[in-house]
């Protein structure tokens, strides 16, 4: 019998959105060129080669190992890329992604990644070209609203602040802003000015964000409105806390 994994409990639109992120059931809604992606990340000059920390694996003559025979290296590992990061801040006002869900998405759908999450930021470290694949996928899909989320390698504050009058999440060092009906970015993720403006596309309307968000919150879908999610959260807590995941 074919097994279909169940990633998250719940019967609300928020629960379904969480399942979509975890299973990579996301929709491409915009196009970000490789040059624009590289510029926004700021790790290397657009169009330049990937710097490496060691020769390609095929040239290193590593000792025979059964694990190496089983596991196919990622593209970045095979080429010897250095490790770099992409870091996000997502507004708590119904942004499409909760920071933890960016970590779950990366860990469950990409290889060779090291995700980390704090209250208002989420980072993925990986070999550079592998990291860029994660960043590009998240930037181009409905996991991200450019008005409610942004690349922030430094000064991540603002995720919990009220939205600006134009509906855009506050950014202390003004990396991106609304111009006309689109969001543009003219600084990289740590705030270094770019030589051009990168068009990140149209922000979601309030109604669209309410349907795409993975946040439970009063004013949209409250957590208490999803009894199944609460039931399973309680069950996992009990198994973990009382029984150490070993109920007798």
Backbone as CSV, one residue per row, in Angstrom:
resi,resn,N_x,N_y,N_z,CA_x,CA_y,CA_z,C_x,C_y,C_z
1,UNK,0.841,-1.191,0.000,0.000,0.000,0.000,0.881,1.248,0.000
2,UNK,0.591,2.186,-0.879,1.364,3.426,-0.926,1.106,4.236,0.341
3,UNK,2.159,4.788,0.882,2.060,5.575,2.113,2.196,7.053,1.775
4,UNK,1.232,7.847,2.220,1.287,9.288,2.026,1.570,9.948,3.366
5,UNK,2.723,10.556,3.526,3.068,11.131,4.836,2.140,12.270,5.227
6,UNK,1.844,12.347,6.506,1.042,13.437,7.057,1.998,14.315,7.861
7,UNK,2.237,15.501,7.369,3.258,16.348,7.967,2.757,17.183,9.144
8,UNK,1.471,17.507,9.154,0.993,18.421,10.192,-0.500,18.229,10.380
9,UNK,-0.935,18.195,11.620,-2.358,18.016,11.918,-3.106,19.333,11.772
10,UNK,-4.432,19.237,11.570,-5.262,20.442,11.543,-6.161,20.499,10.331
11,UNK,-7.279,21.171,10.495,-8.284,21.257,9.430,-8.502,22.674,8.923
12,UNK,-7.652,23.614,9.313,-7.801,25.000,8.891,-6.882,25.297,7.703
13,UNK,-7.062,26.458,7.093,-6.226,26.854,5.963,-4.777,27.037,6.408
14,UNK,-4.575,27.468,7.658,-3.210,27.626,8.171,-2.521,26.263,8.258
15,UNK,-3.232,25.255,8.753,-2.658,23.908,8.823,-2.322,23.386,7.432
16,UNK,-3.197,23.624,6.458,-2.932,23.176,5.092,-1.714,23.895,4.519
17,UNK,-1.594,25.188,4.787,-0.426,25.929,4.309,0.861,25.377,4.918
18,UNK,0.813,24.985,6.183,1.986,24.394,6.817,2.348,23.074,6.154
19,UNK,1.349,22.266,5.843,1.614,21.014,5.133,2.198,21.286,3.755
20,UNK,1.696,22.318,3.081,2.212,22.663,1.750,3.696,23.012,1.804
21,UNK,4.097,23.793,2.795,5.501,24.178,2.900,6.372,22.967,3.199
22,UNK,5.917,22.123,4.121,6.740,20.991,4.534,6.889,19.966,3.412
23,UNK,5.866,19.831,2.569,5.912,18.851,1.471,6.340,19.474,0.149
24,UNK,6.716,20.771,0.180,7.140,21.501,-1.017,6.027,21.629,-2.048
25,UNK,4.804,21.643,-1.584,3.656,21.871,-2.457,3.403,23.376,-2.541
26,UNK,4.355,24.067,-3.164,4.307,25.526,-3.253,4.194,25.943,-4.717
27,UNK,3.703,27.149,-4.941,3.460,27.634,-6.295,4.459,28.734,-6.655
28,UNK,5.026,28.638,-7.863,5.903,29.696,-8.345,5.049,30.886,-8.784
29,UNK,5.339,32.046,-8.214,4.513,33.228,-8.490,5.313,34.401,-9.051
30,UNK,6.648,34.267,-9.111,7.468,35.353,-9.645,8.766,34.772,-10.183
31,UNK,9.504,35.569,-10.913,10.777,35.146,-11.505,11.892,36.030,-10.953
32,UNK,12.911,35.411,-10.380,14.097,36.120,-9.894,15.301,35.571,-10.657
33,UNK,15.987,36.423,-11.400,17.121,35.948,-12.189,18.268,35.553,-11.270
34,UNK,19.164,34.716,-11.797,20.328,34.293,-11.019,21.185,35.493,-10.624
35,UNK,21.308,36.460,-11.532,22.110,37.652,-11.241,21.486,38.472,-10.117
36,UNK,20.158,38.619,-10.145,19.487,39.372,-9.089,19.572,38.639,-7.754
37,UNK,19.442,37.314,-7.794,19.559,36.530,-6.573,20.939,36.699,-5.963
38,UNK,21.968,36.579,-6.793,23.341,36.712,-6.302,23.583,38.099,-5.722
39,UNK,23.026,39.124,-6.376,23.198,40.485,-5.886,22.540,40.668,-4.521
40,UNK,21.335,40.149,-4.356,20.607,40.311,-3.096,21.293,39.558,-1.953
41,UNK,21.877,38.391,-2.252,22.564,37.632,-1.217,23.877,38.303,-0.810
42,UNK,24.614,38.813,-1.770,25.804,39.600,-1.468,27.068,38.823,-1.160
43,UNK,27.108,37.530,-1.417,28.291,36.739,-1.081,29.373,36.803,-2.159
44,UNK,28.987,37.037,-3.405,29.957,37.108,-4.498,29.395,38.023,-5.570
45,UNK,30.230,38.449,-6.473,29.779,39.327,-7.551,28.915,38.547,-8.535
46,UNK,27.800,39.115,-8.998,26.966,38.420,-9.983,27.781,38.028,-11.210
47,UNK,27.620,36.786,-11.652,28.331,36.295,-12.818,29.694,35.711,-12.536
48,UNK,30.196,35.860,-11.313,31.524,35.335,-10.991,31.437,33.846,-10.659
49,UNK,32.584,33.170,-10.701,32.623,31.761,-10.355,32.401,31.574,-8.854
50,UNK,31.981,30.370,-8.482,31.837,30.050,-7.070,33.213,29.843,-6.450
51,UNK,33.575,30.604,-5.425,34.834,30.316,-4.726,34.757,28.944,-4.065
52,UNK,35.893,28.282,-3.925,35.910,26.935,-3.378,36.816,26.868,-2.160
53,UNK,36.542,25.867,-1.321,37.388,25.614,-0.150,38.252,24.384,-0.327
54,UNK,37.964,23.575,-1.322,38.784,22.402,-1.628,38.553,22.028,-3.088
55,UNK,39.422,21.221,-3.678,39.233,20.812,-5.072,37.948,19.996,-5.223
56,UNK,37.455,19.848,-6.434,36.294,18.968,-6.651,36.559,17.577,-6.091
57,UNK,35.522,16.953,-5.566,35.682,15.639,-4.946,36.289,14.625,-5.914
58,UNK,35.933,14.737,-7.184,36.437,13.779,-8.173,37.948,13.856,-8.323
59,UNK,38.542,14.985,-7.901,39.983,15.159,-8.055,40.752,14.932,-6.761
60,UNK,40.044,14.670,-5.669,40.724,14.623,-4.372,41.295,13.250,-4.025
61,UNK,40.818,12.187,-4.685,41.335,10.862,-4.387,41.085,10.438,-2.955
62,UNK,39.863,10.629,-2.492,39.543,10.260,-1.120,39.561,8.740,-0.944
63,UNK,39.830,8.273,0.270,39.866,6.816,0.514,38.484,6.202,0.304
64,UNK,38.509,4.926,-0.063,37.256,4.227,-0.311,36.411,4.198,0.963
65,UNK,35.112,4.399,0.788,34.210,4.456,1.939,32.829,4.024,1.471
66,UNK,32.170,3.093,2.171,30.845,2.644,1.733,29.811,3.752,1.744
67,UNK,29.956,4.705,2.666,28.995,5.817,2.721,29.127,6.682,1.475
68,UNK,30.353,6.911,1.018,30.548,7.701,-0.196,29.943,7.007,-1.413
69,UNK,29.899,5.695,-1.380,29.294,4.962,-2.482,27.771,5.039,-2.442
70,UNK,27.220,5.168,-1.244,25.764,5.220,-1.082,25.223,6.614,-1.332
71,UNK,25.912,7.634,-0.801,25.396,9.006,-0.809,26.007,9.784,-1.969
72,UNK,25.151,10.283,-2.845,25.595,11.140,-3.934,25.800,12.550,-3.409
73,UNK,26.975,13.139,-3.581,27.191,14.496,-3.068,26.314,15.515,-3.777
74,UNK,25.961,16.563,-3.063,25.234,17.660,-3.701,26.152,18.350,-4.702
75,UNK,25.563,19.174,-5.547,26.359,19.863,-6.571,27.428,20.741,-5.936
76,UNK,27.062,21.441,-4.874,28.028,22.317,-4.213,29.141,21.554,-3.536
77,UNK,28.810,20.412,-2.941,29.825,19.577,-2.296,30.775,19.002,-3.339
78,UNK,30.216,18.485,-4.432,31.044,17.884,-5.481,32.029,18.895,-6.053
79,UNK,31.601,20.160,-6.145,32.464,21.191,-6.723,33.429,21.792,-5.716
80,UNK,33.212,21.542,-4.416,34.101,22.106,-3.399,33.727,23.506,-2.967
81,UNK,32.467,23.906,-3.165,32.034,25.256,-2.781,32.275,25.524,-1.297
82,UNK,32.493,26.794,-0.975,32.505,27.219,0.413,31.074,27.214,0.963
83,UNK,30.938,27.300,2.273,29.626,27.350,2.910,29.201,28.819,3.065
84,UNK,27.986,29.131,2.649,27.411,30.469,2.813,25.972,30.353,3.295
85,UNK,25.328,31.484,3.542,24.020,31.447,4.181,23.011,32.336,3.471
86,UNK,21.740,32.054,3.694,20.647,32.970,3.383,19.834,33.106,4.658
87,UNK,19.484,34.329,5.012,18.728,34.565,6.244,17.516,35.433,5.962
88,UNK,16.370,35.021,6.551,15.095,35.685,6.319,14.537,36.265,7.621
89,UNK,13.762,37.323,7.474,12.865,37.789,8.533,11.466,37.827,7.942
90,UNK,10.503,37.259,8.657,9.111,37.196,8.208,8.223,37.940,9.200
91,UNK,7.418,38.849,8.703,6.523,39.606,9.570,5.545,38.685,10.275
92,UNK,5.294,38.948,11.557,4.312,38.147,12.287,2.884,38.533,11.910
93,UNK,2.740,39.549,11.049,1.408,39.965,10.605,1.029,39.223,9.322
94,UNK,0.816,37.898,9.490,0.302,37.036,8.422,1.229,36.910,7.215
95,UNK,2.527,36.938,7.450,3.446,36.580,6.365,3.210,35.125,5.974
96,UNK,3.502,34.744,4.731,3.266,33.358,4.311,4.058,32.330,5.116
97,UNK,5.253,32.664,5.559,6.098,31.677,6.245,6.379,32.097,7.677
98,UNK,6.179,31.151,8.590,6.707,31.264,9.940,8.179,30.862,9.869
99,UNK,9.083,31.519,10.634,10.499,31.133,10.521,10.751,29.636,10.598
100,UNK,10.099,28.929,11.523,10.325,27.486,11.624,9.952,26.768,10.333
101,UNK,8.962,27.291,9.618,8.546,26.572,8.413,9.542,26.736,7.283
102,UNK,10.310,27.803,7.255,11.408,27.889,6.291,12.461,26.824,6.616
103,UNK,12.711,26.590,7.914,13.654,25.545,8.304,13.133,24.169,7.916
104,UNK,11.853,23.899,8.202,11.276,22.606,7.851,11.325,22.394,6.338
105,UNK,10.972,23.438,5.576,10.983,23.323,4.118,12.380,22.966,3.619
106,UNK,13.391,23.661,4.123,14.757,23.415,3.659,15.220,22.019,4.051
107,UNK,14.980,21.630,5.307,15.490,20.358,5.794,14.785,19.169,5.154
108,UNK,13.501,19.307,4.844,12.736,18.173,4.322,12.819,18.055,2.805
109,UNK,13.207,19.134,2.128,13.163,19.124,0.664,14.509,19.369,-0.007
110,UNK,15.548,19.641,0.774,16.880,19.881,0.213,17.913,19.101,1.019
111,UNK,18.999,18.712,0.359,20.066,17.960,0.996,21.235,18.873,1.331
112,UNK,21.965,18.490,2.362,23.188,19.199,2.707,22.969,20.584,3.276
113,UNK,21.801,20.824,3.893,21.498,22.145,4.444,21.570,22.099,5.966
114,UNK,21.842,23.256,6.561,21.885,23.383,8.012,21.001,24.563,8.390
115,UNK,19.717,24.317,8.666,18.809,25.416,9.005,18.872,25.756,10.496
116,UNK,18.596,27.023,10.802,18.503,27.454,12.199,17.429,28.512,12.334
117,UNK,16.736,28.512,13.468,15.605,29.418,13.654,15.697,30.123,14.998
118,UNK,15.471,31.442,14.989,15.278,32.220,16.200,13.864,32.804,16.135
119,UNK,13.507,33.661,17.071,12.122,34.131,17.145,11.697,34.874,15.889
120,UNK,12.573,35.648,15.305,12.164,36.451,14.164,13.063,36.345,12.955
121,UNK,13.898,35.323,12.917,14.791,35.156,11.771,15.002,33.674,11.512
122,UNK,15.397,33.367,10.297,15.645,31.975,9.917,16.802,31.949,8.955
123,UNK,17.761,31.075,9.223,18.965,31.005,8.406,19.145,29.588,7.874
124,UNK,19.615,29.487,6.641,20.013,28.204,6.058,21.461,28.346,5.610
125,UNK,22.319,27.481,6.124,23.701,27.419,5.682,23.886,26.173,4.834
126,UNK,24.658,26.285,3.779,24.925,25.152,2.890,26.057,25.544,1.949
127,UNK,26.551,24.580,1.185,27.472,24.919,0.096,26.795,25.958,-0.789
128,UNK,27.583,26.887,-1.314,27.016,28.110,-1.872,25.972,27.859,-2.952
129,UNK,26.248,27.011,-3.926,25.250,26.827,-4.990,24.035,26.048,-4.485
130,UNK,24.218,25.208,-3.463,23.083,24.513,-2.874,22.213,25.494,-2.083
131,UNK,22.847,26.405,-1.357,22.113,27.433,-0.630,21.327,28.319,-1.582
132,UNK,21.928,28.660,-2.724,21.231,29.516,-3.684,19.993,28.831,-4.251
133,UNK,20.039,27.510,-4.388,18.863,26.785,-4.868,17.714,26.898,-3.874
134,UNK,18.027,26.809,-2.573,17.002,26.983,-1.541,16.465,28.405,-1.573
135,UNK,17.377,29.377,-1.614,16.962,30.781,-1.592,16.098,31.129,-2.792
136,UNK,16.482,30.663,-3.963,15.733,30.976,-5.177,14.326,30.383,-5.114
137,UNK,14.241,29.127,-4.640,12.929,28.489,-4.544,12.028,29.249,-3.583
138,UNK,12.565,29.649,-2.459,11.738,30.359,-1.485,11.380,31.764,-1.950
139,UNK,12.277,32.421,-2.671,11.989,33.768,-3.158,10.929,33.776,-4.255
140,UNK,10.929,32.729,-5.088,10.068,32.734,-6.272,8.675,32.164,-6.017
141,UNK,8.452,31.536,-4.883,7.184,30.860,-4.649,6.311,31.619,-3.664
142,UNK,5.103,31.080,-3.471,4.164,31.722,-2.554,4.517,31.472,-1.096
143,UNK,5.695,30.900,-0.822,6.227,30.891,0.537,6.583,32.292,0.998
144,UNK,6.766,33.193,0.043,7.298,34.520,0.357,6.444,35.608,-0.263
145,UNK,6.111,36.606,0.549,5.560,37.871,0.055,6.650,38.919,0.234
146,UNK,7.091,39.580,-0.831,8.200,40.524,-0.694,7.878,41.719,0.202
147,UNK,6.577,41.957,0.452,6.209,43.031,1.365,6.225,42.611,2.820
148,UNK,6.095,41.306,3.068,5.985,40.791,4.436,7.168,39.929,4.839
149,UNK,8.165,39.824,3.983,9.368,39.041,4.285,10.545,39.673,3.559
150,UNK,11.730,39.503,4.119,12.896,40.076,3.468,14.163,39.355,3.848
151,UNK,15.164,39.402,2.953,16.491,38.866,3.233,17.191,39.812,4.198
152,UNK,17.594,39.289,5.346,18.252,40.134,6.337,19.393,39.362,6.990
153,UNK,20.586,39.576,6.515,21.740,38.946,7.113,22.216,39.675,8.349
154,UNK,21.763,40.900,8.529,22.107,41.703,9.694,20.936,42.636,9.972
155,UNK,20.828,43.072,11.225,19.760,43.991,11.640,18.397,43.442,11.216
156,UNK,18.027,42.339,11.842,16.802,41.646,11.433,15.550,42.212,12.087
157,UNK,15.699,43.188,12.969,14.578,43.698,13.746,13.439,44.214,12.865
158,UNK,12.226,44.093,13.339,11.069,44.644,12.633,9.969,43.646,12.380
159,UNK,10.251,42.338,12.563,9.232,41.330,12.252,7.991,41.469,13.121
160,UNK,8.159,41.974,14.358,7.026,42.076,15.263,6.442,43.487,15.326
161,UNK,7.044,44.416,14.584,6.512,45.784,14.545,5.263,45.841,13.668
162,UNK,4.420,46.823,13.947,3.277,47.039,13.062,3.771,47.332,11.652
163,UNK,2.961,46.949,10.674,3.339,47.222,9.288,3.350,48.715,9.035
164,UNK,4.164,49.140,8.090,4.176,50.550,7.701,2.837,50.932,7.072
165,UNK,2.645,52.208,6.842,1.385,52.681,6.269,1.115,52.078,4.904
166,UNK,2.176,51.719,4.175,1.981,51.120,2.851,1.848,49.595,2.916
167,UNK,1.815,49.022,4.139,1.627,47.590,4.297,2.891,46.766,4.244
168,UNK,4.055,47.417,4.171,5.335,46.713,4.061,5.950,46.553,5.447
169,UNK,6.583,45.418,5.689,7.266,45.181,6.962,8.424,46.164,7.131
170,UNK,8.536,46.730,8.329,9.590,47.687,8.643,10.972,47.049,8.546
171,UNK,11.921,47.788,8.001,13.318,47.362,7.913,14.187,48.529,8.326
172,UNK,14.919,48.361,9.418,15.683,49.467,9.984,16.706,50.041,9.009
173,UNK,17.296,49.197,8.154,18.298,49.722,7.218,17.771,49.773,5.780
174,UNK,16.459,49.694,5.625,15.786,50.050,4.371,16.371,49.331,3.164
175,UNK,16.403,48.001,3.238,16.905,47.221,2.113,15.923,47.160,0.954
176,UNK,14.624,47.232,1.257,13.607,47.106,0.223,12.454,48.015,0.553
177,UNK,11.725,48.384,-0.508,10.598,49.302,-0.286,9.611,49.165,-1.436
178,UNK,8.431,49.720,-1.221,7.389,49.720,-2.242,7.607,50.891,-3.181
179,UNK,7.729,50.611,-4.480,7.815,51.650,-5.506,6.761,51.336,-6.556
180,UNK,5.754,52.198,-6.647,4.628,51.896,-7.522,3.844,50.745,-6.922
181,UNK,3.702,49.661,-7.687,2.963,48.507,-7.165,3.869,47.300,-6.933
182,UNK,5.209,47.515,-6.945,6.137,46.411,-6.726,7.117,46.751,-5.601
183,UNK,7.712,45.685,-5.038,8.761,45.849,-4.036,10.111,45.791,-4.748
184,UNK,10.959,46.769,-4.475,12.310,46.758,-5.030,13.314,46.618,-3.890
185,UNK,14.451,46.011,-4.191,15.540,45.889,-3.227,16.779,46.505,-3.841
186,UNK,17.414,47.422,-3.107,18.623,48.057,-3.631,19.813,47.953,-2.674
187,UNK,19.711,47.049,-1.695,20.841,46.705,-0.824,20.841,45.190,-0.654
188,UNK,22.034,44.623,-0.450,22.070,43.178,-0.245,21.599,42.845,1.166
189,UNK,21.673,41.565,1.544,21.032,41.169,2.797,21.700,41.725,4.046
190,UNK,22.937,42.215,3.940,23.556,42.859,5.094,23.545,44.380,4.978
191,UNK,22.914,44.914,3.923,22.735,46.356,3.816,23.729,47.071,2.930
192,UNK,24.564,46.339,2.191,25.513,46.983,1.272,24.757,47.411,0.015
193,UNK,24.864,48.695,-0.393,24.104,49.168,-1.561,24.461,48.411,-2.835
194,UNK,23.439,48.143,-3.645,23.633,47.511,-4.947,23.757,48.578,-6.017
195,UNK,24.243,48.175,-7.196,24.382,49.132,-8.291,23.107,49.226,-9.130
196,UNK,22.044,48.566,-8.700,20.772,48.608,-9.407,19.647,48.223,-8.454
197,UNK,18.436,48.420,-8.920,17.273,48.018,-8.141,16.794,46.650,-8.634
198,UNK,16.572,45.739,-7.701,16.062,44.406,-8.030,14.554,44.397,-7.797
199,UNK,13.808,44.040,-8.843,12.353,43.969,-8.745,11.957,42.633,-8.134
200,UNK,11.358,42.665,-6.939,10.949,41.452,-6.240,9.489,41.091,-6.494
201,UNK,8.791,41.906,-7.259,7.405,41.599,-7.591,6.402,42.285,-6.686
202,UNK,5.134,42.017,-6.947,4.049,42.655,-6.201,3.875,42.003,-4.834
203,UNK,3.615,42.810,-3.804,3.287,42.217,-2.499,1.880,41.638,-2.525
204,UNK,1.615,40.711,-1.638,0.266,40.160,-1.513,-0.677,41.196,-0.917
205,UNK,-1.922,41.118,-1.314,-2.933,41.927,-0.638,-3.193,41.315,0.739
206,UNK,-3.886,42.072,1.587,-4.215,41.548,2.914,-5.017,40.262,2.812
207,UNK,-5.972,40.235,1.890,-6.807,39.036,1.714,-5.969,37.851,1.253
208,UNK,-5.022,38.071,0.323,-4.161,36.992,-0.154,-3.264,36.475,0.967
209,UNK,-2.694,37.398,1.747,-1.817,36.992,2.844,-2.587,36.188,3.885
210,UNK,-3.831,36.574,4.163,-4.638,35.842,5.136,-4.866,34.392,4.700
211,UNK,-4.930,34.160,3.393,-5.161,32.805,2.878,-3.870,31.996,2.764
212,UNK,-2.730,32.684,2.660,-1.454,31.989,2.431,-0.619,31.824,3.705
213,UNK,-0.993,32.494,4.787,-0.127,32.527,5.959,-0.036,31.184,6.664
214,UNK,1.103,30.961,7.329,1.277,29.807,8.202,1.239,30.231,9.670
215,UNK,0.848,31.471,9.929,0.697,31.971,11.294,-0.716,31.719,11.794
216,UNK,-0.830,31.134,12.976,-2.084,31.193,13.713,-2.090,32.511,14.476
217,UNK,-3.148,33.280,14.343,-3.231,34.517,15.115,-4.671,34.995,15.189
218,UNK,-4.989,35.620,16.306,-6.307,36.224,16.478,-6.462,37.302,15.404
219,UNK,-7.616,37.348,14.796,-7.837,38.301,13.720,-7.812,37.645,12.361
220,UNK,-7.338,36.400,12.318,-7.404,35.618,11.089,-7.870,34.212,11.461
221,UNK,-6.947,33.279,11.650,-7.292,31.946,12.139,-6.565,31.746,13.462
222,UNK,-7.303,31.734,14.554,-6.697,31.544,15.867,-6.349,30.080,16.080
223,UNK,-5.322,29.827,16.866,-4.903,28.452,17.124,-6.034,27.645,17.774
224,UNK,-6.800,28.294,18.635,-7.892,27.588,19.315,-9.016,27.211,18.344
225,UNK,-8.981,27.752,17.130,-9.974,27.384,16.116,-9.614,26.085,15.395
226,UNK,-8.481,25.459,15.763,-8.028,24.241,15.091,-7.841,23.132,16.127
227,UNK,-8.939,22.513,16.582,-8.858,21.524,17.667,-7.921,20.364,17.369
228,UNK,-7.861,19.902,16.113,-7.004,18.769,15.802,-5.533,19.124,15.996
229,UNK,-5.141,20.331,15.583,-3.752,20.755,15.774,-3.418,20.836,17.261
230,UNK,-4.350,21.357,18.061,-4.125,21.443,19.505,-4.011,20.052,20.116
231,UNK,-4.899,19.145,19.700,-4.899,17.781,20.230,-3.558,17.095,20.001
232,UNK,-3.024,17.201,18.786,-1.773,16.515,18.476,-0.569,17.214,19.081
233,UNK,-0.628,18.521,19.212,0.445,19.241,19.903,0.504,18.783,21.363
234,UNK,-0.667,18.656,21.986,-0.731,18.183,23.364,-0.224,16.744,23.479
235,UNK,-0.602,15.896,22.522,-0.185,14.495,22.557,1.336,14.381,22.431
236,UNK,1.923,15.121,21.489,3.381,15.078,21.318,4.075,15.601,22.572
237,UNK,3.524,16.654,23.162,4.115,17.204,24.394,4.110,16.167,25.507
238,UNK,2.988,15.460,25.664,2.903,14.450,26.713,3.889,13.306,26.472
239,UNK,3.943,12.811,25.231,4.854,11.717,24.922,6.307,12.121,25.148
240,UNK,6.615,13.344,24.822,7.989,13.811,24.945,8.349,14.115,26.397
241,UNK,7.446,14.792,27.103,7.760,15.287,28.439,7.593,14.216,29.512
242,UNK,6.492,13.486,29.458,6.197,12.525,30.512,6.889,11.189,30.261
243,UNK,6.920,10.768,29.012,7.391,9.430,28.714,8.726,9.392,27.961
244,UNK,9.266,10.526,27.592,10.494,10.519,26.819,10.333,9.790,25.503
245,UNK,9.135,9.886,24.908,8.795,9.196,23.665,8.859,7.679,23.817
246,UNK,8.764,7.189,25.057,8.775,5.746,25.286,7.650,5.355,26.245
247,UNK,6.390,5.521,25.803,5.288,5.147,26.691,5.278,3.643,26.959
248,UNK,5.072,3.276,28.216,5.055,1.862,28.601,3.604,1.407,28.805
